[in-house]
Each structure stands twice: as C-alpha cells, then as structure tokens.
Amino acid sequence: MPVQKTKRDFPLDRIRNIGIIAHIDAGKTTTTERILFYTGRSYKIGNIDEGTTVTDWMEQERERGITIVSAAVTTFWTVKSGLFEGTETRINLIDTPGHVDFTAEVERSLRVLDGAVIVLDSSSGVQSQTETVWRQANKYSVPLIAFANKMDVVGADFAATIQSARDRLGANAVAYNLPMGKENDFKGVVDLLTEKAIIWEGDPSTPLGTSDTGAKFTEVAIPADMVDQVKEAREKLVEEISGTDDVLMEKYLAAEEISIDELKKALRKAVIDNKIVPVLAGSSLRNKGVQPMLDSVVEYLPSPQDIGQVSGQNPQTGEMVIRKADPLAPLSALAFKIQVDPHVGKLTYIRVYSGTLKSGSYVYNSTKQIKERVGRLLLMHANDREEIEEAYAGEIVAAVGLKDTITGDTLCDEIAPIILESISFPDPVISLAIEPKTKSDQEKLGYALQRLAEEDPTFRIKSDPETAQTIIAGMGELQLEILVERMRREFKVDANVGQPQVAYKETITKMAEGEGKYIRQTGGRGQYGHCLLRIEPLPRGQGREFVSEITGGAIPREFISPIEKGVIEKEDTGILAGYPLTDIKVAVYDGSFHDVDSSEVAFKIAASLGLSEAAKKADMILLEPIMKVEVTTPDEFMGDIIGDLSSKRAQILGSEKRGNYTIINALVPLAEMHGYATALRSMSQGRAGYYMEADHYEPVPAQITAKIVESSGFTGRVEH
C-alpha cells in the first residue's frame, strides 16, 4: 500500500497519541485493522488468518498470527456530533503485543502514550495479561477507555465483563453504551448519554465511497425490552460522572437536568484524571461498535495539550525542571524503541514532548552526555515510511542516524538540558546457550545479537567464561525462539541452540564482611590493592546497591570507582553457581594503598576477591522465578490438572467458573514448567489451555539448590 501524505498542521488539542493494549487473543490487531479501514488509512480490511494485516507486518507475525513488535500508524477521524463535532483529529496509534514474552513492547509504548484503549474479551472478562497491561498503564498514569470486544462470541456477557474489570482491576469501570443482543444476536449498541440506538447492517467489505464509513449503520428506536435497562444504566453513568464534578453533583442532588455537553465535558476530565473508565461494547471481527469507540477516543482520551507538561531532572544541577507541550519551547524528547530496518538501518522511535526536532540537526543526548546528528526524520505507518523535515511537540516519529542512543535516552537542547523519566524493564527469567554453526557465522553472530539486543531491552547476552559459550536470556521460550529465527532470516546466521535454562539468581541471607588483597611483584612496578567490604541482604526485588564509607583517605577517591566495577563484575558472574547476585548492598569501609604500586586494576581484583570472601560467609542461597499460571479447563479434567500442578511444587491460589470452563490460578516455579503444554494437552484430550507470566523470585529449596550447584560445576574463581 503506498504511503499517504499526512497533514502536518494539526494543533495540539486535535492530536491523540493512543495505544491498543490487551491480553493475547482479545482482538487488539483486529480492532486496529478496523480503525485503519474506517478512518480511510487502508482500503481493505486486513485479516490475521490471511496474513494481510497492516500492523502485523513481520514474516513471523503473519505466520504465527500474533503481534510481536509494536507498530505505529498515523490516521484521522472526524466525530459527527458532540464536543468535537466536525473537527478532524489526528490519531497516532500504536498496536502492542498481547503475549507476555513481549511485555517490553507494551511497557515502552505506554511510557510515551497519552491514552490507551484496553480491549477486553466479553466471553472471558479480565484475563491475566489484562491485569499486567493495566498495571503498566497505571504505572505511567495513562488514561483508559475499555472496549468489550467479541460480543458476538458464545458466552459473551457485557455486565460480567464490567464487573470483572471492577473486581480484578479495581477500575471504576462503567457502561458508556449497552449492547443490543449478544452472541449471534448482537447487532448494535445504545449510547447511554444521547439515548440513541444504532445497528450495523450490509456488507462491511463494501469499498469506501459507497457509504461514509465502509460499514453501514443505521439509527433505530431503542427496543421496547431495553427501555428500562437503558434508563437504569444511564442513571448509573450520570451518577458516576456527577460524582467527579462538584457543580454537576449539586445539580444531580437537586434533580436538575444536566445537559449532554456538560456530562461529556465532565466525563472527559474524569477519564483524563483516571477516575472513570468508560466501557463500550462491540465486535471488531463483525465490524460492529468500532466507530463509537473511535468517537470516544477523540472525545475522552487526552491530547498532548491536556497532558500539558512533562517534568524531568536537570543533569547539571539535579533540580526538577518542567517542559510545556509547546513547539517553541526547548526540545525534550524520549527515545522509546530501536528497530533495525533492512532499508534504512537503525531507526530510533522518539516521542517529542516539547520543542521542535529538525531533520539534519544536532541534538544532545543528556542521558549519555553526547551530541548526535539526526540524519532523517520519518513518520511511520507500520513498516511504511514518510519522510518529514520537522517533528513538533506531541508527535511520535522515527529518526535515522542516531548511533549511540538507546531505549530510554533523553534527547534535548544542549543549552537547556533535561533527563526525562526513563523506562524500566523486568529481568529475564529464561536463558539458553547459542553457538555459530560455521566459522563464517562466528562474526555475523556477534553483530546480529548486538543489533537484536539494541531493539529489545529484555533480551540479554553474556559469555560464560567456564564454557566459552554465548548465553542469551529473555522473558520466555517464544521470545528466544523468534529472536533465533530472526537471526537466521534477517542476518543470515545459522546457529546451534541449547535447551532453555531457568535464569536463577544468587543472594545472601545475612550480613558478612570480607577482605580483598591483591599483591603482585613481578620486577619493576608491582600491583597493590586492598579493601574491606561489608555485604548485607536487601528486601526481595530491591536489586543491587554499592556505597563507599571510606573516610580519612584510607583509599584514595580515584580507586573507589574501580572497586565498584570489580564488585559489579563479580555480582554479574556469580559466586555460588554462576548466576548473578541480586538484593545485596555492598559497602567498602576500609582498606590500604601503596603510593607507587596501587592501580585501578589491582583494586578491581581486590574488590572481586573481597566480595567472594564476604558472600561465602553470608549464607548464600539461590532464587528461582515463580510464574503466575492460569489454566483454563473443562470441569472433568480439573482434578487431574490440580494434582499435576501440586506435584510441580505449585501453590494453588484458587479457581473460578467462566462459562463452561474453570480457571485454575496457581504460582509455579518455572523450573517445573518445561514441556507443560504437551503434558496439559495429554491430560485434557487437547481441550485445556494455559497462560503463564513471571511473577516474582523465591528461594530454591535446599536439596534442589545442592543439585544445581553440583551440576553447574562452577568454581567461582576470580580471573586475573
């Protein structure tokens, strides 16, 4: 499809930067395809099964029928009535993956978006990954509207979906419209504020031009059997809206009439303030309910102007500074995604918060304190590109030419520096060994891994000094499988891949001290480094900390940094079984030095020796990733499945009924879940399915730890 030129002269209040987020298979990509069709961005509705979707453009996405990378598209929508009647709004849309292995794509998208549509499966309600994306949206205070999709599916229940959002998410979810019919009889919706009913009819694949939407809908009278239901639901909606606005609350309590415009303005403010989540019904696959949802995106989700400003830290003074969403303000922008494009090289996706970014100009990377040149600026339409000269505050664009900028870096004016809040990503939970098949693949492997790691912040690479193997780690087997496949297809690298391994971590359980002394005399100048370290455990999930308590010059200041480097390197390589240390605080509190022989290298080795000695006195343990597992099964297999999970050291959290199925919730060590898909199929005659995501780390039982340490063959030695 040729790229359509995009109108660039849109005021901030007529721009919406939104994402589509949901559990896997809730219908995100299908919903996105309908949005692109109805807004005129595409002329044919894309189909996942046929591999013709716009936003799922990678070969692997089309083959597997899942979204792997987030895709950005720009389109336009005009609301026909209400607050924004007749005004065309530019929508910058990001379709995100639903599979938990690609959670980084959702995290970084939500960091830069102003609002989002959370798609719910009306037949399943709130699912596990729905809870995860909800937490991610809350983390960045992203306002949401909900789209209860699949109203045409057997078991669809609009009221139950809203209730599950209230119960499981703690959301103030309230019906904005009501479905007319459900399952095979679902034909339309009733707008509760305007009390207008619309039904969809005709062939939705009719080319644009024969009707103004591409799928004809007609306004009809509210069915007689729904009048009371509509009245009750409208009363509930008005009550919820009035509760967020003092003036409307007075009117409501005095039984005065509140106009639709007043209600819409108050609802808009309530959504932006994260006080209400309006829920709309629809079926994207059957082309029903998408246009009212688009209207709601424009009417209730914020523009960059509503967000108003962004705060950050001045890297020189440490003070908080504010940047207003104004093209004339100093530049502030966040790099949130790296993509290797076969045609133009490295693409850096950027959200511009203030100022103007110009093609060919130099920008200051305040995170790394370097200057970078923006070669070209591109407006992205999935994998199609439109070259532009400037990007203004509120826009999402891609830049070519930024060599050292990575995900989470801030770009700004050098004379007005600012560091914006970065993006945090979870640690990998699974790893595997990889090696090139031939000598010619050796060099290409390193290059391919480096490029893929730039793209995906949850993909980690390290070399195992014990085996000289390369270890790659990520969030799940599917993610690693796809990355290895991309190496083969995009970088022409063939590699042998080992079995997936659990990403254990090491930690300590008590405070201890250790001495590290490195002295070497080999003729001429010698080496001397000496430090005393104290280590103590931190609460689970706190990570690592290093502090210097040196006073009186026992160790010169220039050697503190090498000591920290030695500590970090040893924490990365591990002491007990070769896994990284976590949840540990290390303090250097004393030591000595030699005027001539002391060096950075000597202190770095001394720190590594000191940490090893201290850790061995601190009762080290292994930690293992515990997975949140949700098994959906027909009732007759429930007993066998719970018994099997219990044999896997599972903690059964409970079960709940959803339609004809039972959902079993459990916490299970990842080490016990290898091959579970096959085992579950066998236990349930192929009728049960499961979902799994990382939840937290817990200590490994002592007898299992002993086996892991023994099989690792890890010596914990310090390499000199």
Residue pairs with C-beta under 8 A, 6 or more apart in sequence:
1 42
1 43
1 54
1 384
3 381
3 384
3 385
3 386
4 41
4 381
5 386
6 74
6 90
6 379
6 386
7 76
7 90
8 388
8 392
10 89
10 90
11 305
12 303
12 304
12 305
12 325
12 393
12 394
13 303
13 305
13 306
14 87
14 88
14 89
14 90
14 303
15 89
15 90
15 91
15 92
15 303
15 304
15 394
15 395
16 89
16 90
16 91
16 92
16 114
16 115
16 297
16 298
16 301
16 302
16 303
17 92
17 112
17 113
17 114
17 115
17 304
17 351
17 394
17 396
18 91
18 92
18 93
18 94
18 113
18 114
18 115
18 116
18 117
18 297
18 301
19 70
19 93
19 94
19 95
19 96
19 106
19 109
19 110
19 113
19 115
19 116
19 117
19 142
20 28
20 31
20 32
20 93
20 94
20 95
20 96
20 116
20 117
20 119
21 28
21 96
21 106
21 109
21 110
21 116
21 117
21 118
21 119
21 133
21 136
21 137
22 28
22 98
22 118
22 119
22 120
22 121
22 129
22 130
22 133
23 98
23 121
23 124
23 127
23 128
23 129
23 130
23 133
23 691
24 66
24 97
24 98
24 99
24 100
24 129
24 691
25 98
25 121
26 98
26 119
26 120
26 121
26 124
26 127
26 130
26 149
26 150
27 119
27 121
27 149
27 150
27 284
27 285
28 67
28 95
28 96
28 98
28 119
29 48
29 53
29 55
29 56
29 67
29 95
30 48
30 149
30 284
30 285
31 117
31 119
31 147
31 149
31 284
31 290
31 293
32 53
32 54
32 55
32 73
32 93
32 95
33 42
33 45
33 46
33 47
33 53
33 54
33 55
33 284
34 45
34 284
34 287
34 290
35 41
35 75
35 91
35 93
35 290
35 294
36 42
36 46
36 54
36 55
36 73
36 75
37 43
37 44
37 45
37 46
37 208
37 214
38 77
38 213
38 214
38 215
38 290
38 291
38 294
39 75
39 76
39 77
39 91
39 294
40 75
40 76
40 208
41 54
41 73
41 74
41 75
41 76
41 381
42 54
43 207
43 208
44 52
44 205
45 204
45 205
45 287
46 52
46 53
46 54
46 56
47 53
48 56
48 65
49 65
51 62
51 63
51 65
53 61
53 62
54 71
54 73
54 381
54 382
55 67
55 71
55 73
55 95
55 382
56 62
56 65
56 66
56 67
56 68
56 71
56 95
57 71
57 382
57 383
58 68
58 69
59 489
60 68
60 482
60 485
60 486
61 67
61 68
61 69
66 97
66 98
66 99
67 95
67 96
67 97
67 98
67 99
67 102
68 97
68 99
68 102
68 105
68 482
69 97
69 102
69 105
69 339
70 94
70 95
70 96
70 97
70 105
70 106
70 108
70 109
70 337
71 94
71 95
71 380
71 382
71 383
72 92
72 93
72 94
72 349
72 380
72 381
72 382
72 396
72 398
73 92
73 93
73 94
73 95
73 380
73 381
73 382
74 90
74 91
74 92
74 93
74 379
74 380
74 381
75 90
75 91
75 93
76 88
76 89
76 90
76 91
77 88
77 89
77 91
77 294
77 295
77 297
77 298
78 86
78 87
78 88
78 89
79 85
79 86
79 87
79 89
79 295
79 298
79 299
80 86
80 295
81 194
82 260
82 261
82 264
82 295
82 299
83 261
83 264
83 265
83 268
83 299
84 298
84 299
89 298
91 294
91 297
91 298
92 395
92 396
94 109
94 113
94 396
96 105
96 106
96 109
96 133
97 103
97 105
97 106
98 129
99 129
99 476
99 478
100 129
100 132
100 475
100 476
100 691
100 692
100 693
100 694
101 474
101 475
101 476
101 477
101 478
101 479
102 475
102 479
103 132
103 136
103 426
103 458
103 475
103 693
104 425
104 426
104 456
104 457
104 458
104 475
105 337
106 132
106 133
106 136
107 136
107 423
107 424
107 425
108 336
108 337
108 407
108 423
108 457
109 336
109 337
110 116
110 133
110 136
110 137
110 139
110 140
110 142
111 140
111 334
111 336
111 421
111 423
112 334
112 336
112 351
112 396
113 142
114 142
114 143
114 301
114 302
114 303
114 304
114 306
114 307
115 142
115 143
115 144
115 145
115 271
115 297
115 301
115 302
116 137
116 142
116 143
116 144
116 301
117 144
117 145
117 146
117 147
117 293
117 297
118 130
118 133
118 134
118 137
118 144
118 145
118 146
118 147
118 277
119 146
119 147
119 149
120 126
120 130
120 146
120 147
120 148
120 149
120 161
120 165
120 279
121 127
121 149
121 150
121 153
121 161
122 148
122 149
122 150
122 151
122 153
122 156
122 157
122 158
122 161
122 182
122 281
123 150
123 153
123 154
123 155
123 156
123 157
123 659
124 155
124 658
125 157
125 160
125 161
125 163
125 164
125 165
125 168
125 658
126 134
126 161
126 164
126 165
126 167
126 168
126 169
127 630
127 691
128 628
128 630
128 691
128 693
129 691
129 693
130 168
130 169
131 168
131 169
132 693
134 169
134 171
137 144
138 274
141 274
143 271
143 272
143 273
143 274
143 300
143 301
143 302
144 171
144 271
144 274
144 277
145 176
145 271
145 277
145 278
145 279
145 280
145 293
145 296
145 297
145 300
145 301
146 165
146 171
146 173
146 277
146 278
146 279
146 280
147 279
147 280
147 282
147 289
147 293
148 158
148 161
148 162
148 179
148 279
148 280
148 281
148 282
149 282
149 283
149 284
150 156
150 283
150 285
151 158
151 179
151 182
151 183
151 186
151 281
151 282
151 283
151 288
151 289
152 182
152 183
152 184
152 186
152 283
152 285
152 286
152 288
153 183
153 283
154 183
154 659
155 183
155 658
155 659
155 660
156 182
156 183
156 186
157 182
158 175
158 178
158 179
158 182
158 279
158 281
159 175
161 279
162 173
162 174
162 175
162 279
165 171
165 173
165 277
165 279
166 172
166 173
171 277
172 240
172 275
172 276
172 277
173 277
173 279
174 236
174 237
174 240
174 276
174 277
174 278
174 279
175 192
175 233
175 236
175 237
175 278
175 279
175 281
176 191
176 192
176 193
176 237
176 278
176 279
176 280
176 296
177 189
177 190
177 191
177 192
177 280
177 281
177 289
177 292
178 189
178 190
178 192
178 226
178 229
178 230
178 233
178 281
179 186
179 188
179 189
179 281
180 186
180 187
180 188
180 189
180 190
180 197
180 199
180 223
180 226
181 187
181 188
186 283
186 286
186 288
187 199
187 200
187 201
187 288
188 197
188 198
188 199
188 200
188 217
188 220
188 288
189 197
189 198
189 280
189 281
189 282
189 288
189 289
189 292
190 196
190 197
190 222
190 226
190 230
191 197
191 198
191 292
192 230
192 233
192 234
192 237
193 234
193 237
193 260
193 263
193 264
194 260
195 222
195 230
195 234
196 219
197 219
197 220
197 221
197 222
197 223
197 226
198 217
198 218
198 219
198 220
198 292
199 217
199 218
199 220
200 215
200 216
200 217
200 286
200 287
200 288
200 289
201 216
201 217
201 218
202 211
202 215
202 216
204 214
204 215
204 286
204 287
206 214
206 215
206 216
207 214
208 214
213 291
215 287
215 288
217 291
222 230
238 252
238 258
238 263
239 252
240 270
240 276
241 248
241 263
241 266
241 267
241 270
241 276
242 248
242 249
242 251
242 252
242 258
242 266
243 249
244 266
244 269
244 270
244 273
244 275
244 276
245 266
245 269
245 270
248 258
248 262
248 263
248 266
251 257
251 258
252 258
264 299
264 300
267 276
267 278
267 300
268 299
268 300
270 276
271 277
271 278
271 300
271 301
271 302
272 300
272 301
272 302
272 306
278 296
278 300
280 289
280 292
280 293
280 296
281 289
282 288
282 289
282 290
282 292
282 293
283 289
284 290
303 394
304 325
304 353
304 393
304 394
305 325
305 394
307 325
308 324
308 325
309 322
309 323
309 324
309 325
309 354
310 322
310 323
310 325
310 332
310 353
310 354
310 420
311 320
311 321
311 322
311 323
312 320
312 321
312 323
312 332
312 410
312 418
312 419
312 420
312 421
313 319
313 320
313 321
313 418
313 419
314 320
314 321
314 417
314 418
314 419
315 366
315 369
315 417
315 418
315 419
316 417
321 418
323 329
323 330
323 332
323 353
323 354
323 355
323 418
324 354
325 353
325 354
325 393
325 394
326 354
326 355
326 393
327 354
327 355
327 356
327 392
327 393
328 355
328 356
329 354
329 355
329 393
330 354
330 355
330 412
330 413
330 415
330 416
330 418
331 352
331 354
331 355
331 356
331 357
331 363
331 411
331 412
331 413
331 416
332 352
332 353
332 354
332 355
332 410
332 411
332 412
332 418
332 420
333 350
333 351
333 352
333 353
333 355
333 357
333 363
333 410
333 411
333 412
334 350
334 351
334 353
334 408
334 409
334 410
334 411
334 420
335 348
335 349
335 350
335 402
335 405
335 406
335 407
335 408
335 409
335 410
335 411
336 349
336 350
336 351
336 407
336 408
336 423
337 348
337 349
337 407
337 455
338 346
338 347
338 348
338 349
338 406
338 407
338 454
338 455
339 346
339 347
339 349
339 398
339 455
340 346
340 347
340 451
340 452
340 454
340 455
340 490
341 347
341 383
342 490
344 376
344 378
344 385
344 400
345 400
346 400
346 402
346 403
346 451
346 454
347 378
347 380
347 398
347 399
347 400
348 398
348 399
348 400
348 402
348 405
349 380
349 396
349 397
349 398
350 357
350 391
350 396
350 397
350 398
350 399
350 411
351 395
351 396
352 391
352 392
352 393
352 394
352 395
352 396
352 397
353 393
353 394
353 420
354 393
355 393
355 412
355 413
356 390
356 391
356 392
356 393
357 363
357 374
357 377
357 390
357 391
357 392
357 397
357 399
357 411
358 374
358 377
358 389
358 390
359 374
359 375
359 376
359 377
359 387
359 388
359 389
359 390
360 373
360 374
360 375
360 376
361 373
361 374
362 371
362 372
362 373
362 374
363 371
363 372
363 373
363 374
363 411
363 412
363 413
364 370
364 371
364 372
364 411
364 412
364 413
364 414
364 417
365 371
365 372
365 402
365 404
365 405
365 409
365 410
365 411
366 410
366 411
366 412
366 417
366 418
366 419
367 408
367 409
367 410
367 419
367 422
368 404
368 405
368 409
370 404
371 414
372 401
372 402
372 403
372 404
372 405
372 411
373 401
373 402
374 399
374 400
374 401
374 402
375 399
375 400
375 401
376 387
376 399
376 400
376 401
377 387
377 388
377 389
377 390
377 391
377 397
377 398
377 399
377 400
378 385
378 386
378 387
378 388
378 397
378 398
378 399
378 400
379 385
379 386
379 387
379 388
379 397
379 398
380 397
380 398
385 398
388 397
391 397
402 411
405 411
406 454
407 423
407 457
408 422
408 423
408 457
409 422
410 418
410 419
410 420
410 422
412 418
423 457
425 457
425 458
426 458
426 475
426 694
427 503
428 458
428 459
428 460
428 473
428 474
428 475
428 503
429 475
429 476
429 502
429 503
429 625
429 627
429 670
429 694
430 473
430 474
430 475
430 476
430 477
430 480
430 500
430 501
430 502
430 503
430 625
430 670
431 471
431 472
431 473
431 474
431 500
431 501
431 502
431 503
432 471
432 472
432 473
432 480
432 497
432 498
432 499
432 500
432 501
433 464
433 467
433 469
433 470
433 471
433 497
433 498
433 501
434 445
434 469
434 470
434 471
434 472
434 484
434 495
434 496
434 497
434 498
435 445
435 469
435 470
435 495
435 496
436 442
436 444
436 445
436 493
436 494
436 495
436 496
437 494
437 495
437 496
438 494
441 493
441 494
441 495
444 491
444 492
444 493
445 470
445 487
445 493
445 495
447 491
448 487
448 490
448 491
448 493
449 461
449 470
449 472
449 487
450 461
451 491
452 459
452 483
452 486
452 487
453 459
453 460
453 461
456 474
456 479
456 483
458 474
458 475
458 479
459 472
459 473
459 474
459 479
459 483
460 472
460 473
460 474
461 470
461 471
461 472
461 473
462 470
462 471
462 473
462 572
463 469
463 470
463 471
464 470
464 471
464 578
465 573
465 719
466 578
466 713
466 714
466 715
469 498
472 480
472 483
473 503
474 480
474 483
475 694
476 692
477 500
480 500
484 495
484 497
487 493
487 495
488 494
488 495
500 674
502 624
502 625
502 670
502 671
503 579
503 625
504 577
504 579
504 622
504 623
504 624
504 700
504 708
505 579
505 580
505 581
505 582
505 622
505 623
505 697
506 574
506 575
506 576
506 577
506 579
506 580
506 581
506 582
506 620
506 621
506 622
506 623
507 537
507 581
507 582
507 583
507 584
507 620
507 621
507 623
508 535
508 536
508 537
508 581
508 584
508 615
508 618
508 619
508 620
508 621
509 537
509 618
509 619
509 620
509 621
510 536
510 537
510 618
510 619
511 534
511 535
511 536
511 537
511 618
512 534
512 535
512 614
512 615
512 617
512 618
513 532
513 533
513 534
513 535
513 614
513 617
514 532
514 533
514 535
514 609
514 610
514 611
514 612
514 613
514 614
514 615
514 616
514 617
515 530
515 531
515 532
515 533
515 610
515 613
516 529
516 530
516 531
516 532
516 533
516 605
516 606
516 607
516 608
516 609
516 610
516 611
516 612
516 613
517 529
517 530
517 606
517 609
518 527
518 528
518 529
518 530
518 602
518 603
518 605
518 606
518 609
519 526
519 527
519 528
519 529
519 530
520 526
520 527
520 602
521 527
525 596
525 597
526 594
526 596
526 597
527 597
527 599
527 601
527 602
528 593
528 594
528 597
528 598
528 599
528 602
529 559
529 593
529 598
529 599
529 601
529 602
529 603
529 604
529 605
529 606
529 607
530 591
530 592
530 593
530 606
531 555
531 563
531 588
531 590
531 591
531 603
531 606
531 607
531 610
532 588
532 589
532 590
532 591
532 610
533 567
533 586
533 587
533 588
533 589
533 607
533 610
533 611
533 614
534 586
534 587
534 589
534 614
535 584
535 585
535 586
535 587
535 611
535 614
535 615
535 618
536 584
536 585
536 587
537 583
537 584
537 585
537 618
538 544
538 545
538 583
538 584
538 585
539 583
540 583
540 623
540 696
540 697
541 583
541 696
541 697
542 583
543 582
543 583
544 568
544 571
544 581
544 582
544 583
544 584
544 585
544 586
545 584
545 585
545 586
546 564
546 567
546 568
546 585
546 586
546 587
546 588
547 585
547 586
547 587
547 588
548 560
548 563
548 564
548 587
548 588
549 587
549 588
549 589
550 560
550 588
550 589
550 590
550 591
554 590
554 591
554 592
554 593
555 563
555 588
555 590
555 591
555 592
555 593
555 603
556 593
556 598
558 600
559 593
559 598
559 600
559 603
560 588
561 600
562 600
562 601
562 603
562 604
562 607
563 588
563 603
563 604
563 606
563 607
564 607
565 604
565 607
566 603
566 604
566 605
566 606
566 607
566 608
566 611
567 586
567 607
567 608
567 611
569 604
569 608
570 581
570 607
570 608
570 611
570 612
570 718
571 580
571 581
571 584
571 586
571 611
572 580
573 580
574 580
574 581
574 714
574 716
575 581
575 611
575 612
575 615
575 616
575 620
575 716
576 615
576 620
576 621
576 622
576 709
576 714
576 716
577 622
577 708
577 709
577 712
577 714
578 712
578 714
578 716
579 622
581 615
582 623
582 697
583 623
586 611
588 607
591 606
593 603
605 718
605 720
608 718
609 718
612 716
612 718
621 699
621 700
621 705
622 699
622 700
622 705
622 708
622 709
623 697
623 698
623 699
623 700
624 669
624 670
624 671
624 697
624 698
624 699
624 700
625 669
625 670
625 694
625 695
625 696
625 697
626 667
626 668
626 669
626 670
626 694
626 695
626 696
626 697
626 698
627 667
627 668
627 669
627 670
627 673
627 692
627 693
627 694
627 695
628 665
628 666
628 667
628 692
628 693
628 694
628 695
629 645
629 650
629 665
629 666
629 667
629 668
629 673
629 690
629 691
629 692
630 663
630 664
630 665
630 690
630 691
630 692
631 641
631 645
631 663
631 664
631 666
631 680
631 688
631 689
631 690
632 658
632 661
632 662
632 663
632 688
632 689
632 690
632 691
633 641
633 661
633 662
633 664
633 684
633 687
633 688
633 689
634 660
634 661
634 662
634 684
634 687
634 688
635 661
635 662
637 683
637 684
637 685
637 687
637 688
638 655
638 662
638 664
640 683
640 684
641 664
641 680
641 683
641 684
641 688
642 652
642 664
644 679
644 683
645 652
645 664
645 666
645 668
646 652
648 668
648 669
648 672
648 673
649 668
649 669
649 672
649 701
650 666
650 667
650 668
650 672
651 666
651 667
651 668
652 664
652 665
652 666
653 665
653 666
653 667
654 665
655 662
655 663
655 664
655 665
656 662
656 663
656 665
657 663
667 695
668 692
669 698
669 700
670 694
671 704
673 692
676 690
676 692
677 690
680 688
680 689
680 690
681 688
700 708
